[in-house]
Amino acid sequence: MGILYIVPTPVGNMEDMTLRAIRILKEVDLVLAEDTRTSGVLLKHFDIRNQLLSHHKFNEHGTSAGIVSRLLGGQNVALISDAGTPGISDPGFFLVREAVKAGIEVQCLPGATAFVPALVSSGLPCDRFAFEGFLPQKKGRQTKLQSLATEERTMIFYESPYRVVKTLQQFAEVCGEERQVSVCREISKVHEESVRGTLAEVIAHFKEHEPKGEFVIVLAGYNKAEKKE
């Protein structure tokens, strides 16, 4: 029986790729990629010459059964996403669940993921936190925001540059403008930047400076001492 390897890939700087990740991607029988074009660039950079098969959120339900069959037949398979650790706001969970159901060994390599450096560098408490990923865009969004207003743990969100100001404004509406926040963009890339302060201050910053790149929002948890709005 084969092993399913979950392999993190760099979110920005190619030097964040681990030696173990490179070795595994060279040794497995098959590499599953969210986007074969994106991953093809990564593999070429590290001189990894292996078979790539497309595995993304639109086809994972259809392809997982065949992959599980390969694993049961003794092939070793590695799963990568476009950037970061598969399964964290990326495809991967469904395949891992099916592999575990089939009794296949699943190994997730430690490595790059966007939210951890954003959280640790935020200056906000990181001993307990809630990872929320992307908020619902429409249905259920307001209900979700209201439910998080009194969450006491530090909260982490992913957001696109097109919605980051709107999302921060909605946080201010439900949490108050004085709630502390750290907004990190382009993690591990040339133009990496963290903007910290109150929601009001950070909103003002991004109204003056057009948001560019991929964003991680780290929002302080509710403090029981805060005056309720």
N, C-alpha and C positions, 0 to 999 in steps of 0.2 A: 504493500500500500504506500502511496506517495504522501508527500507533505505539501500543504498549502502555506506558502509564505506570504505574509502581508508586508510589503516593503515600502517604507517612507521614501519619498524623493524630495529634493530641495524645493523650498517655496520661493527661493530667489537665487542665492549664491550657490553655484555648482560645488563649491568647496564643502558645503554642508552634507554632501553625500558621504555615507560611511563606507569604510573598506569592506565591511561585511555585506552591505547592500550590493556593492559592485560584484563581489564574489558570487552571491546567491543568484543574481540576475544572469551571470555568465554560466552557472552550473545547472540551472533548472531546465526542464524539457520544454517549457512554454512560459511566455510572459504575457499576462493579461493587462491591457492598457485601456484607460478611459478614452484617450484619443491617440491613435497610433502615430499620427503626424507629430504631435507634441512629444510623445515618448520616444519617437524615432530620433529626434534631435538629442535627447538625453543619452540614449544608448550609444549613438555615434560618438558623442563627446567622450565617453568612457570606454570606447572600443569594445562594446558588448554586441556580439553578433549572434542574436537569438531570434527565434520565431516570435512575432508579435500577433496577438489576437485581440480584436476589439471587444471590450467588456465595459458597458456604461449603463447609466440608469434607465435608458430606453430599451435595452436588450437583455439586461441581466437575468430577468425571470426566464427568458427563453434559452439562454446559453448556459445557465448554472448547472442544469442536469447533465449536459454533456461534459462539462468540466469535472463534475463530481465523478462521472464514469471514468474519466482519464486518471483521476487521483486514485480511485479504487483499483484501477488497472496497474498502478505502480509508478505513474508519472509524477514528477515533482513540478508544481506550478507556482509561479510568483504573480501576485497582483499588485499593480501600481496605479496611482491616479495621476492627474496632470501635475499636481504639486501637493506635498504634505503626506499625511498618513491616510491611506484609504479607510473609508468608513466614517471618518470625521467630516460630516457635511459633504461627503463624496460617496460614490458607489463602493460597495464592499460588504455591508452588513448582510445582505441576502445570501451571498455566496458563502460567507463564513458560517452563517446559521445552517445552511444546507450541508456544508462539509462536516460540521459538528454533529448534526443529526445522523450522518452516515458513518460516524465513528472515525473520521479522518483527523489526523493531527494537524492543528493549525498553529503556526508560529508567527507572531507579529514582532518584527524587528523594531527596536527603539530608534527614533530618528526625528526628522523635521516635522513640525506641525505649527501652524501659524499662531494659535491662541496662547501657547505656553510662554514664549518670549514676550508677547504683548501683556500677558497677565503679570509676569514676574517683574517686568520693567515699569509697570504702571505706578508703583508706589502704594497701591491699594492692597488690603489684606488678601493674601493668597493661600492661607492655611485651609480655608473652606471657600469653595466657589461653585457657581452653577453655570455650566456651559449651555447656552441656548441656541447657538448657531444662527441661522437666518430666521427672522421673525416671519410669520405668515404675511403675505403681501396684501391680501384683501380679507377674505373670510376669516373671522376669529382674531384678527390683529388687535382690535381695541380691547377685546376681552383678555387676550394674553398680556397686553401692556398693563391693564388694571391689576391683573393677578400678580404681576412682578413688582408693583409699587411698594409692597411691604416685605419683599424678599430680603432677608438679612445678610445673605451671603453676597460676595462680589459676583457680578454677573458678566458674562462674556457673550458678545454677539458678532457675527460676521455681517458685513454690509457692502453694497456696491457704492461707487462714488456718486452715482446718480440719485441715491436715496439717503445718503448719510445725514445730510442736514435735516431732511424731513424726519428721519428717525430720532435724531437728537432733540428736535423740537417736541416730538411726541413724548419722549422721556421726560422733558422739562414739564410738560403739561400734567403728567401723572405722578412725577416724583418731586417736582419743584425745581426751580432754576438753580438752586444752590447745591444740588447734589453733585458730588465730585465724579469726574469722569476722565478717562485717558483714552485718546483715540490714536491708534497706531496704524500707519499705512506703509505699504511697500516693504514689509518685513524681510530682512536679509537681502534687500536690493540696494542699489546705489543711492536712491533717494529716500531711504527709510527715514521716517519722522514720527515722533510721538508728540501729541498736543495734549497737555494736562491742565486741569482747572475745573471750575464749576461748569455745569451745562451751559449756562448763559455765556460764559467766556469762550468756551470751545465753539459754540454755535456762531458767535461773532467772528471768530477766527476764520471759520470755513465759509462764511458769507463774504469775507474779504479775499480769501485765497481759494480759488476753485479746487474742489476735491478731485484728486487724481489717484489712480491705483486702487488696490484692494485694501479694504479697511477691517480692522478689528476694534470693536468698541468695548472697553472695560468700564463698567458702571459700578460705582460704590453701592453696597447694600444699604438697606433701610436701617437707620439708627433710631432705636426706640426713644431716644432723647429728642429727636426732631419734633418740631411742632407740626401737628397734622394740619394740612392745608384746609 
